[in-house]
Amino acid sequence: MKTLTCIVIGAGYAGIHAMNEIRKNLNNGNKKQSIKFVLIDKNKYHLRKVILFKPAVTDEDICIPLTQLFPEGVELVQATVTEIIKAENKLLLRSINDVVQELRYDILVVAAGSIIRRPEESQGGLPLATLNDAINIRKAWQANLRQAVEEANPLERERLMTIAVAGAGISGIETAAELAYHVRTDAQQLGLDPNQVHISLYNAHERLFLDGPGKVAMKLEHILSDNGVEVVHGSRVLREEAGSLSLSGGVKLPVGLCVWTLGLMPNPIVKQWGLPVTAAGFVIIDESYRVKGTSGIYSIGDCASVINPDSGRSDGMTCKEAIPQAARLGKVVAADLEGQSAPAHTSYMDSFSIGIGPKNGLTWVHKWGIDFIITGKMGYRIKQLTWNLGSSIK
Ligand SMILES: Cc1cc2nc3c(=O)[nH]c(=O)nc-3n(C[C@H](O)[C@H](O)[C@H](O)COP(=O)(O)OP(=O)(O)OC[C@H]3O[C@@H](n4cnc5c(N)ncnc54)[C@H](O)[C@@H]3O)c2cc1C
């Protein structure tokens, strides 16, 4: 009996759930077939990307070793996939020691996710795009606070205690709220006046939360303001240079730190791998996640252009959408192997859960034409639950 090899590229939210779901469906259904499962990631851990702002404010570890998520039944390979040779069903990988290896696949799931946009180097400030960036941000505001303790000039002290968050998507909102809480707490502990800490969130648009209704955006802004975050609408940060923030409209403001939270873009590597992509760089797939023009290759998550075949609506780049895609993919792969008809993609319900500091949150669900909104501690508990479920933490 031939052993099939099923490879998943990427141990993000889409990849870890895809691996679980494919194993569950193939082990239950296709018992006659022996299958080897391989999960490849450039890291030996799953990065809890949705809480990337945590290391910017605390020493919380946001990496889960893959051996913990997959103690058995899956071969874990730490390497960067550099090439997909579709004609030969092969991958080329480069290990951390620069050793190049070849792997054959029968089923390949491309879940290479997204990268976080970075500003140009000339724009200054610090991006929140990687784990290291988050650690650097924490070091920077802590150094500023220590300097503020020694600073005799009140204006300079206030500048050191001023942080601009540039980009008001969900990650900007969550980052600003976490900073507001932790920077004030630390300032107080250092004997500084916490009221001198200013956190401003700069929004290029005229309101927050364009993915939901205006009333939810208003509520969100009120909670942020109660938590000490000033939201500045219709204002684009152009650059931060030598403690001065330049905004669209010619405004210049003193600032101690500028943190960029510029959102996600599909991982550009999928194009380099020769997969068909949209103009925006998403892998083109059919309604059951099969990569167009290939055989045995599927793609889901942030790197794929996932479109509801009934409504034509695109899924967003969120893990709450990637996880149901992974659940469906498990059934699709099993159906394809057995020559049966496979399920097609359907959209996830309209919902968002947003953390606003370590004790507050807002959950919005749109169902049966009604907007359900939960705020406060309960909103935060729901948020924590979704963060944990996303990373398979019980
Ligand atoms: C700050 C922040 C907050 C967010 N908050 C939320 C939220 O509250 N709710 C929500 O639903 N979504 C949220 N998101 C979005 C969510 O993080 C993404 O939608 C999710 O990570 C997508 O999962 P993925 O598996 O497709 O991609 P990723 O999580 O990007 O995973 C891709 C994986 O592929 C690996 N990889 C990439 N290239 C290679 C290669 N060449 N070789 C080997 N491995 C490779 C990477 O190392 C990574 O592990 C947030 C994002 C950010 C940045």
PDBQT file of the ligand as one rigid body, heavy atoms in Angstrom, charges set to zero:
ROOT
HETATM    1  C1  LIG A 401      -1.779  42.462  16.158  1.00  0.00    +0.000 C 
HETATM    2  C2  LIG A 401      -2.792  41.589  15.455  1.00  0.00    +0.000 A 
HETATM    3  C3  LIG A 401      -4.029  41.345  16.054  1.00  0.00    +0.000 A 
HETATM    4  C4  LIG A 401      -4.950  40.517  15.431  1.00  0.00    +0.000 A 
HETATM    5  N1  LIG A 401      -6.141  40.271  16.059  1.00  0.00    +0.000 NA
HETATM    6  C5  LIG A 401      -7.014  39.398  15.522  1.00  0.00    +0.000 A 
HETATM    7  C6  LIG A 401      -8.196  39.051  16.218  1.00  0.00    +0.000 A 
HETATM    8  O1  LIG A 401      -8.459  39.558  17.308  1.00  0.00    +0.000 OA
HETATM    9  N2  LIG A 401      -9.036  38.163  15.662  1.00  0.00    +0.000 N 
HETATM   10  C7  LIG A 401      -8.763  37.574  14.450  1.00  0.00    +0.000 A 
HETATM   11  O2  LIG A 401      -9.551  36.735  14.013  1.00  0.00    +0.000 OA
HETATM   12  N3  LIG A 401      -7.650  37.879  13.763  1.00  0.00    +0.000 NA
HETATM   13  C8  LIG A 401      -6.770  38.774  14.256  1.00  0.00    +0.000 A 
HETATM   14  N4  LIG A 401      -5.618  39.083  13.574  1.00  0.00    +0.000 N 
HETATM   15  C9  LIG A 401      -5.379  38.467  12.260  1.00  0.00    +0.000 C 
HETATM   16  C10 LIG A 401      -4.783  37.078  12.431  1.00  0.00    +0.000 C 
HETATM   17  O3  LIG A 401      -3.576  37.154  13.146  1.00  0.00    +0.000 OA
HETATM   18  C11 LIG A 401      -4.514  36.451  11.067  1.00  0.00    +0.000 C 
HETATM   19  O4  LIG A 401      -5.715  36.439  10.334  1.00  0.00    +0.000 OA
HETATM   20  C12 LIG A 401      -4.014  35.027  11.245  1.00  0.00    +0.000 C 
HETATM   21  O5  LIG A 401      -2.740  35.058  11.821  1.00  0.00    +0.000 OA
HETATM   22  C13 LIG A 401      -3.997  34.268   9.919  1.00  0.00    +0.000 C 
HETATM   23  O6  LIG A 401      -3.494  32.989  10.121  1.00  0.00    +0.000 OA
HETATM   24  P1  LIG A 401      -2.650  32.255   8.998  1.00  0.00    +0.000 P 
HETATM   25  O7  LIG A 401      -2.346  30.902   9.538  1.00  0.00    +0.000 OA
HETATM   26  O8  LIG A 401      -3.321  32.370   7.682  1.00  0.00    +0.000 OA
HETATM   27  O9  LIG A 401      -1.306  33.102   8.860  1.00  0.00    +0.000 OA
HETATM   28  P2  LIG A 401      -0.092  33.432   9.922  1.00  0.00    +0.000 P 
HETATM   29  O10 LIG A 401      -0.662  33.468  11.277  1.00  0.00    +0.000 OA
HETATM   30  O11 LIG A 401       0.529  34.575   9.300  1.00  0.00    +0.000 OA
HETATM   31  O12 LIG A 401       0.791  32.117   9.793  1.00  0.00    +0.000 OA
HETATM   32  C14 LIG A 401       1.610  31.832   8.686  1.00  0.00    +0.000 C 
HETATM   33  C15 LIG A 401       2.689  30.867   9.116  1.00  0.00    +0.000 C 
HETATM   34  O13 LIG A 401       3.456  30.491   7.977  1.00  0.00    +0.000 OA
HETATM   35  C16 LIG A 401       4.822  30.478   8.301  1.00  0.00    +0.000 C 
HETATM   36  N5  LIG A 401       5.585  30.720   7.061  1.00  0.00    +0.000 N 
HETATM   37  C17 LIG A 401       5.501  31.812   6.279  1.00  0.00    +0.000 A 
HETATM   38  N6  LIG A 401       6.336  31.679   5.219  1.00  0.00    +0.000 NA
HETATM   39  C18 LIG A 401       6.941  30.487   5.351  1.00  0.00    +0.000 A 
HETATM   40  C19 LIG A 401       7.909  29.775   4.569  1.00  0.00    +0.000 A 
HETATM   41  N7  LIG A 401       8.414  30.267   3.447  1.00  0.00    +0.000 N 
HETATM   42  N8  LIG A 401       8.320  28.586   5.011  1.00  0.00    +0.000 NA
HETATM   43  C20 LIG A 401       7.838  28.059   6.149  1.00  0.00    +0.000 A 
HETATM   44  N9  LIG A 401       6.924  28.686   6.913  1.00  0.00    +0.000 NA
HETATM   45  C21 LIG A 401       6.468  29.883   6.532  1.00  0.00    +0.000 A 
HETATM   46  C22 LIG A 401       4.967  31.586   9.338  1.00  0.00    +0.000 C 
HETATM   47  O14 LIG A 401       6.125  31.388  10.134  1.00  0.00    +0.000 OA
HETATM   48  C23 LIG A 401       3.663  31.448  10.122  1.00  0.00    +0.000 C 
HETATM   49  O15 LIG A 401       3.808  30.570  11.204  1.00  0.00    +0.000 OA
HETATM   50  C24 LIG A 401      -4.659  39.929  14.169  1.00  0.00    +0.000 A 
HETATM   51  C25 LIG A 401      -3.430  40.183  13.553  1.00  0.00    +0.000 A 
HETATM   52  C26 LIG A 401      -2.499  41.004  14.190  1.00  0.00    +0.000 A 
HETATM   53  C27 LIG A 401      -1.184  41.253  13.526  1.00  0.00    +0.000 C 
ENDROOT
TORSDOF 0
